[in-house]
Structures are given as structure tokens and as C-alpha cells.
């Protein structure tokens, strides 16, 4: 018998034993015996193939995923994945099983991996190292190289990963449709999905997404529980309505860890419920009403409109925080430099060139003074900070144009920045009028120069958003 047949026989036996254990647990009785009287290893391989084909029909991907939670032996799972890689079946069920197996092996490194490498595997992107492990698992078996277009398609996982990193709430994650898009991407890869380089990239993404999902889910359930507790402390009953048919009792009974420990099928419904509860809580917060609840919810139309307004307000508040951060960074750097020297400033890779009037504004320290000179300096600093924020956001926006979705958060940020810049331009008008009335023509000229720079950035951003 050839070496390849011996390896396949060993693999088939290991996977067969794993399948039998799952089915016996599900059935509550032993699987009927299948011993073959033949001593011919080649015939035995055929028999086991037929049994595994039968088991493939009986064992669903969800069953494999749930069984992996019980930490089966790595050797059997390596044999399991090896068979699926070499088979390279386009069937969705087989692809899903290989997906779960690769992710399991990625999250559970071999015993020989040192502690530092294991920690990196847990928290970082180790796709290249995992690809090497997969090639060892294949035991030098030949795997066709994927077509160039499939290899390029696999790079989309990196773009999706960046998009998920930009999501800040569980509801943003569930509403983004990223799970469906990734599933469609895996399907488009066809048999190339099983190539070690692509499968390693998929497993790395899965591990990252799982961590991000759990993080945002726990954050959402924590906010839900706190809202329920506060409502009850303020006198609301557990049957008080929060929004629609969602009551305080629903919120109070959410248990994040219990849901995350559930089997896959049951957990899906709870994930949808938590997303629904979080939207109800967000709507209440957006309405800026007292937490003490009444029996009837507001009209659906009003609730939806209020939620949208609340989301827009939150986006503007986030952008204002970023503008203040740029302003403070520049202010600190300029004040730390010698007064007689024009500082060389670089912010997020952007070289900052300031006029003498702008430098003077950043060096000034009027504290909480309410005066013309304080307002004039503040306007200089804000316009400079806005111009830099727009330039920075435009760089990220342009870098992600080839992605189907990653440009959107940057487009939303640019829209907020344009709104803030427009408001700032309006606020500057009365200051310029006062400066002209006082004969401060040098200040008027300097402010007009700064306005011109900001308008140029705004024009570029408007053109980019219009093109989209």
C-alpha cells in the first residue's frame, strides 16, 4: 500500500471516529457497526469514504461548530481539515465545515508553539504563520494555485476587516450586513477557498471578527442592563414599555455570557433580540426623556425620526472631539517650541505649515476670557484644525475608494466636517466686520488667508463626495 493510501486511511479513520461520537451523542444510541471483513486496505478506504459521505449528509455545519466548542483533539481536527482541503468541494456545507475547522485550529495553536507566539495568535494577524501550519498539515500534498482573480478577491477580507474595526456599536455591526457580505465572498472564491494561503486569511479574519463581535456584544448588553437598572431605580415597573413591545423586564433579563455559551442556532435569535433591545434603548436616549417610563410608546414614525436625529448628533459630537484633539495637539506642540522659531509640525503624516498670524493664535493663552481678541484667536485655531481634519479624512477616503463599503464611514465624517466648517465660516463674519470697523486690516487679511485655505479643502471634499 502506498504512503498516500496509508495517510488517507489514517485520516479517514480519525474523522470517522469523530463523526460517530457526535452522532451517538445526538441519537442517544450507538451507530450500527460497520466493520469490514476485508483485509484489503484499498477496499477499506473506499468503504470509509462511503461512510463519510453518509455522515456528511447527517452532520450539519452548525453541529460541527458546536462540537468544536468542546475542544476535541487537534490531531483529529487536522485530519478532518486535510480531507476537506484535498476534496475542495464547492458545496456550501463542506465549505462551512472547513471554515469552522480552520478557525478552530487557528485559535488553538499546536502545543509546540511558544507562549509569546500563542499570545500573538490570539490578538494579532498571523495568517502567514498559519498558512505554514496548514501546509505541514497537508503533508506535502499537492494543492493547485488559485487563479489570479481569486487571489485578488481574497484581499477583500483585509478591507472588510478595516470596516469592522471602524464600527463602534453592536447595532452598527448587525446593520452593516458584513456577515452576509463575507459569506458571499467565501462563496465567490469557489474551490480556491481551500488553498492554504486563502484559508489562512479567512481563519485570521474569522478570529478577529469573533473577538470584535464578542466585545461589541458585551458592551451592548452592559448598556442595556444599566438602562433597565436605572429605570427601576427611578420607579418604573418591569412591565413598563421602553419602545414598541420591548419592556424593562426584557432588558433586565439579558445575560451576555449565557447567550455566548449557547449553541449556534439558539444564539442567533438572542443576538437579534439584543440588537432590537439596544435600538430601543438608543431611541430612548435620543429622545432625551427622563428614564421614568410610561405605558405607551411614541408613534413609530416619530421614534424612527428621533433615532436618526440622535445618530446624526452623535456623529457630530464624535467629529467635534476629533477637531478638538487636532487643535490641542497643535497648540501643545507650538507652545512647547521656542517662540522665536517656527516649529516643524507633522500631524498623522501631514506637514503643517502655519502663517505668522496662525502661529500667534496657537501661542496665545486667553483662558476663559470673553473678548474680541480671544474669539479671533479661537477662530484661527478652529479653521486650521478643520482644514487639517478634512485633509486627513480625505486621505483615508481616497485610499479606500476601491472597497465597496470601507469609504462610507469616511464619507460620513467628511459630511460632518463640511457642516462644521460651514458653521465656522458663518461665525467668522461678525468678527471680520468688527475688525474692519476697528481698522485692524492686517487681521482681516490674515483671516481671509486662513479662510481661503479652509475653503480649498472644503471644495476638494465636496467634489469627492459628489463623485461618489
C-alpha positions as CSV (number, residue, x, y, z in Angstrom):
1,X,0.0,0.0,0.0
2,X,1.4,3.4,-0.9
3,X,2.3,6.1,1.6
4,X,-0.6,8.3,0.3
5,X,-3.1,5.5,0.9
6,X,-1.8,5.0,4.4
7,X,-2.1,8.6,5.2
8,X,-5.7,8.7,3.8
9,X,-6.6,5.6,5.8
10,X,-5.4,7.2,9.0
11,X,-7.2,10.5,8.2
12,X,-10.4,8.7,7.3
13,X,-10.4,6.7,10.5
14,X,-9.8,9.7,12.7
15,X,-12.6,11.7,11.1
16,X,-14.9,8.6,11.1
17,X,-14.4,8.3,14.9
18,X,-15.2,12.0,15.4
19,X,-18.4,11.8,13.3
20,X,-19.5,8.7,15.2
21,X,-19.1,10.4,18.6
22,X,-21.2,13.3,17.5
23,X,-24.0,11.2,16.0
24,X,-24.1,8.9,19.0
25,X,-24.5,11.8,21.3
26,X,-27.3,13.2,19.2
27,X,-29.0,9.8,18.7
28,X,-28.6,8.6,22.2
29,X,-27.5,5.1,21.0
30,X,-24.5,3.6,19.2
31,X,-24.1,3.9,15.5
32,X,-24.5,0.4,13.9
33,X,-21.3,-1.5,13.4
34,X,-19.5,-1.1,10.1
35,X,-16.6,-3.5,10.4
36,X,-15.4,-4.9,7.1
37,X,-14.2,-8.4,6.8
38,X,-11.8,-7.4,4.0
39,X,-8.1,-7.1,4.7
40,X,-7.6,-5.1,1.6
41,X,-6.7,-1.6,2.7
42,X,-7.7,-0.1,-0.7
43,X,-11.2,-1.5,-0.3
44,X,-11.4,-0.3,3.3
45,X,-10.5,3.2,2.1
46,X,-13.5,3.1,-0.3
47,X,-15.8,1.8,2.5
48,X,-14.8,4.6,4.8
49,X,-15.3,7.2,2.0
50,X,-18.8,6.0,1.6
51,X,-19.5,6.1,5.3
52,X,-18.1,9.7,5.5
53,X,-20.3,10.7,2.6
54,X,-23.2,9.4,4.6
55,X,-22.1,11.2,7.7
56,X,-21.6,14.5,5.7
57,X,-25.4,14.3,5.0
58,X,-26.2,13.7,8.6
59,X,-23.8,16.2,10.3
60,X,-24.6,19.8,9.6
61,X,-22.0,22.6,9.7
62,X,-23.7,24.0,12.9
63,X,-23.2,20.6,14.6
64,X,-19.5,20.8,13.7
65,X,-19.3,24.3,15.0
66,X,-21.0,23.4,18.3
67,X,-18.9,20.2,18.7
68,X,-15.7,22.3,18.3
69,X,-16.7,24.2,21.5
70,X,-15.9,21.0,23.4
71,X,-12.2,21.3,22.4
72,X,-11.7,18.0,20.5
73,X,-8.2,16.6,19.9
74,X,-6.2,18.7,17.5
75,X,-4.9,15.7,15.6
76,X,-8.3,14.5,14.6
77,X,-9.3,18.1,13.5
78,X,-6.2,18.3,11.4
79,X,-7.1,15.1,9.6
80,X,-10.7,16.4,9.3
81,X,-9.5,19.7,7.6
82,X,-6.9,17.8,5.4
83,X,-9.7,15.7,3.9
84,X,-11.8,18.8,3.1
85,X,-8.9,20.8,1.6
86,X,-7.9,17.9,-0.7
87,X,-11.6,17.3,-1.6
88,X,-12.1,21.1,-2.3
89,X,-15.8,20.6,-2.6
90,X,-17.8,23.7,-3.8
91,X,-20.8,22.6,-1.7
92,X,-21.7,25.2,0.9
93,X,-21.9,22.7,3.7
94,X,-18.4,21.3,3.1
95,X,-17.0,24.8,2.8
96,X,-18.6,25.9,6.1
97,X,-17.2,22.8,7.9
98,X,-13.7,23.6,6.5
99,X,-14.2,27.2,7.6
100,X,-15.1,26.2,11.2
101,X,-12.2,23.7,11.3
102,X,-9.6,26.2,10.1
103,X,-10.8,28.8,12.6
104,X,-10.6,26.3,15.4
105,X,-7.1,25.3,14.6
106,X,-6.1,29.0,14.2
107,X,-7.5,29.8,17.7
108,X,-5.9,26.6,19.2
109,X,-2.2,26.6,18.2
110,X,-0.2,23.3,18.4
111,X,1.4,22.6,21.7
112,X,4.9,23.3,20.4
113,X,4.1,26.9,19.8
114,X,5.7,29.1,22.5
115,X,3.7,31.3,24.8
116,X,4.6,34.5,23.0
117,X,3.6,33.2,19.6
118,X,0.3,31.9,21.1
119,X,-0.5,35.3,22.5
120,X,0.2,36.9,19.2
121,X,-2.1,34.3,17.5
122,X,-4.8,35.3,20.0
123,X,-4.5,39.1,19.5
124,X,-2.9,39.6,16.1
125,X,-3.0,38.7,12.5
126,X,-0.8,35.6,12.0
127,X,-2.2,34.5,8.6
128,X,1.2,33.8,7.1
129,X,2.3,31.7,10.1
130,X,-0.9,29.8,10.0
131,X,-0.5,29.1,6.3
132,X,2.8,27.4,7.1
133,X,1.0,25.2,9.6
134,X,-1.7,24.3,7.0
135,X,1.0,23.2,4.6
136,X,2.5,21.0,7.3
137,X,-1.0,19.6,7.9
138,X,-1.3,18.7,4.2
139,X,1.9,16.6,4.5
140,X,3.3,17.8,1.2
141,X,0.1,17.0,-0.7
142,X,-0.3,19.0,-4.0
143,X,-2.8,21.9,-3.9
144,X,-3.4,23.8,-7.1
145,X,-2.6,27.5,-7.0
146,X,-5.7,29.8,-7.1
147,X,-6.3,31.8,-10.3
148,X,-5.1,35.4,-10.0
149,X,-8.6,36.8,-9.9
150,X,-9.5,34.6,-6.9
151,X,-6.3,35.6,-5.1
152,X,-7.2,39.3,-5.6
153,X,-10.7,38.6,-4.4
154,X,-9.4,37.2,-1.2
155,X,-7.7,40.5,-0.5
156,X,-11.2,41.9,0.1
157,X,-11.0,40.3,3.6
158,X,-8.5,43.0,4.6
159,X,-10.9,45.8,3.5
160,X,-13.8,44.2,5.4
161,X,-11.6,43.9,8.4
162,X,-10.9,47.6,8.4
163,X,-14.6,48.3,8.0
164,X,-15.4,46.2,11.1
165,X,-12.6,48.0,13.0
166,X,-14.4,51.3,12.3
167,X,-17.7,50.0,13.7
168,X,-18.3,51.2,17.3
169,X,-21.5,49.6,18.4
170,X,-23.2,46.2,18.2
171,X,-26.1,47.6,16.2
172,X,-23.7,49.1,13.6
173,X,-22.2,45.6,13.3
174,X,-25.5,43.9,12.8
175,X,-26.9,46.5,10.5
176,X,-23.8,46.7,8.3
177,X,-24.6,43.4,6.5
178,X,-20.9,42.5,6.9
179,X,-21.8,38.9,7.8
180,X,-23.8,38.4,4.6
181,X,-21.1,40.1,2.5
182,X,-18.4,37.9,3.9
183,X,-20.4,34.8,3.3
184,X,-21.0,35.8,-0.3
185,X,-17.2,36.5,-0.6
186,X,-16.4,33.0,0.6
187,X,-18.8,31.5,-1.9
188,X,-17.3,33.5,-4.8
189,X,-13.9,32.0,-4.0
190,X,-15.1,28.6,-5.2
191,X,-12.5,25.8,-4.8
192,X,-9.8,28.5,-4.3
193,X,-11.3,28.9,-0.8
194,X,-9.4,25.7,0.3
195,X,-5.9,27.0,-0.8
196,X,-3.7,27.3,2.4
197,X,-2.9,31.0,1.7
198,X,-6.6,31.9,1.3
199,X,-7.9,29.6,4.1
200,X,-5.3,31.1,6.4
201,X,-6.5,34.6,5.6
202,X,-10.1,33.5,6.2
203,X,-9.3,31.9,9.6
204,X,-7.4,35.0,10.7
205,X,-10.4,37.2,9.7
206,X,-12.8,34.9,11.5
207,X,-10.8,35.0,14.7
208,X,-10.6,38.9,14.5
209,X,-14.4,39.1,13.8
210,X,-15.2,36.8,16.6
211,X,-13.3,38.9,19.1
212,X,-14.8,42.1,17.8
213,X,-18.3,40.6,17.8
214,X,-18.0,39.5,21.5
215,X,-16.5,42.8,22.5
216,X,-19.4,44.9,21.0
217,X,-22.0,42.4,22.1
218,X,-20.8,42.6,25.8
219,X,-20.7,46.4,25.5
220,X,-24.3,46.5,24.2
221,X,-25.7,44.1,26.8
222,X,-23.9,46.1,29.6
223,X,-25.6,49.3,28.4
224,X,-29.0,47.5,28.2
225,X,-28.7,46.2,31.7
226,X,-27.6,49.6,33.1
227,X,-30.7,51.3,31.4
228,X,-33.0,48.7,33.0
229,X,-31.5,49.1,36.4
230,X,-31.7,52.9,36.2
231,X,-35.3,52.8,35.0
232,X,-36.3,50.6,38.0
233,X,-34.4,52.8,40.4
234,X,-36.5,55.8,39.2
235,X,-39.7,53.9,39.8
236,X,-40.5,52.1,36.6
237,X,-42.0,48.6,36.8
238,X,-40.6,45.7,35.0
239,X,-43.6,45.7,32.7
240,X,-43.1,49.3,31.6
241,X,-42.6,49.7,27.9
242,X,-39.3,51.0,26.5
243,X,-40.1,51.0,22.8
244,X,-42.8,49.0,21.0
245,X,-43.2,45.7,22.7
246,X,-39.8,45.9,24.5
247,X,-40.2,46.2,28.3
248,X,-37.9,46.8,31.2
249,X,-38.1,43.2,32.0
250,X,-36.7,42.2,28.6
251,X,-33.7,44.4,29.2
252,X,-33.1,43.3,32.8
253,X,-33.1,39.6,31.8
254,X,-30.4,39.8,29.2
255,X,-27.4,37.6,30.1
256,X,-24.4,38.1,27.7
257,X,-22.3,35.2,28.8
258,X,-25.2,32.7,28.8
259,X,-26.0,33.7,25.2
260,X,-22.4,33.5,24.1
261,X,-22.2,29.9,25.5
262,X,-25.3,28.7,23.7
263,X,-25.3,26.5,20.7
264,X,-25.2,28.3,17.4
265,X,-28.8,28.0,16.3
266,X,-30.3,29.3,19.6
267,X,-27.8,32.1,20.0
268,X,-28.8,33.6,16.6
269,X,-32.2,34.5,17.9
270,X,-30.8,36.1,21.1
271,X,-28.4,38.2,19.0
272,X,-31.3,39.6,17.1
273,X,-33.2,40.3,20.3
274,X,-30.2,42.1,21.8
275,X,-29.9,44.3,18.7
276,X,-33.6,45.1,19.0
277,X,-33.3,46.0,22.7
278,X,-30.3,48.2,22.1
279,X,-32.1,50.1,19.4
280,X,-35.0,50.6,21.9
281,X,-32.5,52.0,24.5
282,X,-30.8,54.2,21.9
283,X,-34.2,55.6,20.9
284,X,-34.9,56.5,24.5
285,X,-31.6,58.2,24.9
286,X,-32.1,60.1,21.6
287,X,-35.4,61.4,22.8
288,X,-33.6,62.9,25.9
289,X,-36.6,62.0,28.0
290,X,-36.5,61.1,31.7
291,X,-35.9,57.4,32.2
292,X,-39.1,57.0,34.2
293,X,-41.2,55.2,31.6
294,X,-44.9,55.3,30.7
295,X,-47.1,52.6,29.4
296,X,-47.4,53.6,25.7
297,X,-44.5,54.1,23.3
298,X,-44.4,57.1,20.9
299,X,-45.5,56.6,17.3
300,X,-43.2,54.5,15.2
301,X,-42.6,57.4,12.7
302,X,-41.6,59.8,15.4
303,X,-39.3,57.2,17.1
304,X,-37.5,56.4,13.8
305,X,-37.0,60.1,13.0
306,X,-35.8,60.8,16.6
307,X,-33.3,57.9,16.3
308,X,-31.9,59.2,13.1
309,X,-31.5,62.7,14.6
310,X,-29.8,61.1,17.6
311,X,-27.4,59.2,15.4
312,X,-26.6,62.4,13.4
313,X,-26.0,64.3,16.7
314,X,-23.7,61.5,17.9
315,X,-21.7,61.7,14.7
316,X,-21.2,65.4,15.0
317,X,-20.2,65.1,18.6
318,X,-17.6,62.5,17.7
319,X,-16.2,64.7,15.0
320,X,-16.1,67.7,17.3
321,X,-14.0,65.6,19.7
322,X,-11.6,64.9,16.8
323,X,-11.3,68.5,15.8
324,X,-10.6,69.5,19.4
325,X,-7.9,66.8,19.5
326,X,-6.2,68.2,16.5
327,X,-6.4,71.7,17.9
328,X,-4.9,70.7,21.2
329,X,-2.1,68.6,19.6
330,X,-1.1,71.6,17.5
331,X,-1.4,74.0,20.5
332,X,0.8,71.8,22.7
333,X,3.5,71.4,20.0
334,X,3.6,75.1,19.2
335,X,3.7,76.2,22.8
336,X,6.5,73.7,23.5
337,X,8.7,75.2,20.8
338,X,10.8,78.3,21.2
339,X,8.8,81.5,20.5
340,X,11.4,82.8,18.0
341,X,11.5,79.6,16.0
342,X,8.7,78.5,13.6
343,X,8.1,74.8,14.6
344,X,8.3,72.0,12.1
345,X,5.0,70.2,12.6
346,X,3.8,66.9,11.3
347,X,0.3,65.6,12.2
348,X,-0.5,62.0,11.1
349,X,2.0,62.2,8.3
350,X,0.7,65.6,7.1
351,X,3.2,68.5,7.2
352,X,1.6,71.5,8.8
353,X,2.6,75.0,7.5
354,X,1.1,77.9,9.5
355,X,1.1,81.6,8.8
356,X,2.5,84.1,11.4
357,X,-1.0,85.0,12.4
358,X,-2.0,81.4,12.9
359,X,1.1,80.7,15.0
360,X,0.3,83.7,17.1
361,X,-3.2,82.4,17.7
362,X,-2.0,79.0,18.8
363,X,0.6,80.5,21.1
364,X,-1.9,82.8,22.8
365,X,-3.4,81.9,26.1
366,X,-6.6,83.8,26.9
367,X,-8.0,81.2,29.2
368,X,-11.8,81.7,29.6
369,X,-11.6,85.4,28.7
370,X,-14.6,86.7,26.8
371,X,-13.2,89.2,24.3
372,X,-12.8,90.0,20.7
373,X,-9.1,89.0,20.7
374,X,-9.9,85.6,22.3
375,X,-12.7,84.9,19.8
376,X,-10.4,85.9,16.9
377,X,-7.6,83.6,18.1
378,X,-10.1,80.8,18.6
379,X,-11.4,81.2,15.1
380,X,-7.9,81.0,13.6
381,X,-7.2,77.8,15.5
382,X,-10.6,76.2,14.7
383,X,-10.3,76.9,10.9
384,X,-6.7,75.5,10.8
385,X,-7.8,72.4,12.7
386,X,-10.8,71.9,10.4
387,X,-8.6,72.2,7.3
388,X,-6.2,69.5,8.7
389,X,-9.1,67.2,9.7
390,X,-10.6,67.4,6.2
391,X,-7.2,66.8,4.6
392,X,-6.6,63.8,6.9
393,X,-10.1,62.3,6.3
394,X,-9.8,62.9,2.5
395,X,-6.6,60.8,2.5
396,X,-8.4,57.9,4.2
397,X,-11.4,58.4,1.9
398,X,-9.3,58.2,-1.2
399,X,-7.3,55.2,0.0
400,X,-10.5,53.1,0.3
401,X,-12.2,54.0,-3.0
402,X,-11.7,50.5,-4.4
403,X,-13.6,48.9,-1.5
404,X,-17.3,48.5,-1.8
405,X,-18.0,49.7,1.7
406,X,-14.9,51.0,3.6
407,X,-15.2,54.5,2.2
408,X,-18.6,55.1,3.7
409,X,-17.5,56.0,7.3
410,X,-15.0,58.5,5.9
411,X,-17.7,60.0,3.7
412,X,-19.9,60.4,6.7
413,X,-17.0,62.1,8.6
414,X,-16.4,64.5,5.7
415,X,-20.1,65.4,5.6
416,X,-19.9,66.3,9.3
417,X,-16.7,68.3,8.8
418,X,-18.2,70.2,5.9
419,X,-21.2,71.1,8.1
420,X,-18.9,72.2,10.9
421,X,-16.7,74.2,8.6
422,X,-19.7,76.0,7.1
423,X,-20.9,77.0,10.5
424,X,-17.4,78.2,11.4
425,X,-17.3,80.4,8.3
426,X,-20.6,82.0,9.3
427,X,-19.3,82.7,12.8
428,X,-16.2,84.4,11.4
429,X,-18.3,87.0,9.5
430,X,-19.2,89.3,12.5
431,X,-15.6,89.1,13.7
432,X,-14.3,90.3,10.4
433,X,-16.8,93.2,10.4
434,X,-15.7,94.2,13.9
435,X,-12.0,94.0,12.8
436,X,-12.7,96.3,9.8
437,X,-14.6,98.8,12.0
438,X,-11.6,98.9,14.3
439,X,-9.2,99.4,11.4
440,X,-7.4,96.1,12.1
441,X,-6.9,95.4,8.4
442,X,-3.8,93.2,8.9
443,X,-6.0,90.8,11.0
444,X,-8.7,90.9,8.3
445,X,-6.1,90.0,5.6
446,X,-4.7,87.2,7.8
447,X,-8.1,85.8,8.5
448,X,-9.1,85.9,4.8
449,X,-5.9,83.9,4.0
450,X,-6.9,81.2,6.5
451,X,-10.4,81.1,5.2
452,X,-9.1,80.6,1.7
453,X,-7.1,77.5,2.8
454,X,-10.1,76.0,4.5
455,X,-12.4,76.8,1.5
456,X,-9.9,74.9,-0.7
457,X,-10.1,71.8,1.5
458,X,-13.9,72.1,1.6
459,X,-14.1,72.3,-2.2
460,X,-12.0,69.2,-2.6
461,X,-14.2,67.3,-0.1
462,X,-17.4,68.4,-1.8
463,X,-16.1,67.3,-5.2
464,X,-15.0,63.9,-3.8
465,X,-18.4,63.3,-2.2
466,X,-20.2,64.5,-5.3
467,X,-18.3,62.0,-7.4
468,X,-19.5,59.2,-5.1
